[in-house]
Amino acid sequence: MKNYRRTKIACYLGFITQAIAANFTPLLFLKFHADYNISLGKIALISTFFFFTQLLVDLFCAKFVDRIGYRKCIVASEICSAAGLIGLAFLPEIFPSPFVGIITSVIVYAIGCGLIEVLCSPIVEACPFENKEATMSLLHSFYCWGSVGTILLSTLFFMIFGIDSWKYLAVIFAMVPALNTYNFLTCPIEMLVEDGEGIGIRRLVANPMFLIAIILMVCSGASELSMAQWASAYAESALGFTKTVGDIAGPCLFAVMMGISRIIFGKFGDKLDLRKFMIGSGVLCFFCYMMASFSNSPLVGLIGCVVCGFSVGLMWPGTISISSKAFPTGGTAMFALLAMAGDLGGGIGPAIVGRVADLFGGSINMGLRVGLIFPFTLCVMLILFIVLSKKER
């Protein structure tokens, strides 16, 4: 009898790997600036390369993963993630340009992250678990706990050993995907649909319901990351916290709340209506943005920022779940296109907030007010999705 629990654990560790890669390097931006004399303008490109590499991998997955096979691609994801994190410790010293060494490492582990993002969800979806929606929510909660763990462990490590020892920590973190490679090599993995049997990209994008799902993913990514990426700056500017305390009070608590919401649905999902729960989350997210952007009280603003993590927790995995139910033969192409839309939202959302903040003299509050459009649009699209799904029955 196949042990699908091992498959689930491997996917949990996959999301933790993604969280490590996404959160560890940004903690070192100022260190790179000081040690390697890299301008802040170039430092900003690190996140850009990470983001666009994942987008390209999403597109690749939509077309080719079903032909190559899940196991080969997911094993490659862990190898690339481990190689990129190890490379981060060594390539800046080996390459003539430290910046090129850093970017090369980032691209390698971003390839791994992109594959993880696209493949872990369909791998779990293909397993014969009873409550798929709750299982998907629980799966995505491990990204939150991975983010919290990466921030807290890194902070603790730097306090004990000093930030100059960051290369050792990079290698230690690389052990997670390195060891998880064995899990994916040996655990049972099923295909959602065989190559050639899925709906196909053209038929997917021609379906109005799927286009609504794409917009939902863009809004989910934008709602989550617009607040998450500005949480630390908000905590520092609103309450005058130091950078370390600001990271814990802002993005760390945000991730904790996001993880809690996913665990709650993972535990009680069989008793809850996912689509109604998502609409409620969208409404709560809207009010959290209101609290953070309009309140004159720094404490109320911070509460809005942190509770926003709870409100966005179910948006991304929830959209994947309702899409899987609406398009059971969507295959990897569906998961890849949804991941790409989420990444797109995660890229443009924080950029819009930052741009508007710049236009108003660095006011993060003004930027977050524009961010209200994301949870509002999400709620409208969810209602449309429900109406269309009822018509197709």
Buried (B, 14 or more C-beta within 10 A) or exposed (E): EEEBEBBBBBBBBBBBBBBBBBBBBBBBBEEBBEBBEBEEEBBEBBBEBBBBBBBBBBBBBBEEBBEBEBBEBBBBBBBBBBBBBBBBBBBBEEBEEBBEBBBBBBBBBBBBBBBBBBBBBBBBBBBEBEBBBBBBBBBBBBBBBBBBBBBEBBBEBBEEEEBEEBBEBBBBBBEBBBEBBEBBEEBBBBBBBEBEEBBBBEBBEEBEBBBBBBBBBBBBBBBBBBBBBBBBBBBBBBBEBEEEBBBBBBBBBBBBBBBBBBBBBBEEBEEBEBBEBBBBBBBBBBBBBBBBBBBEEBEBBBBBBBBBBBBBBBBBBBBBBBBBEBBEEBBBBBBBBBBBBBBBBBBBBBBBBBEBBEEEEEBBBBBBBBBBBBBBBBBBBBBBBBEBBEEEE
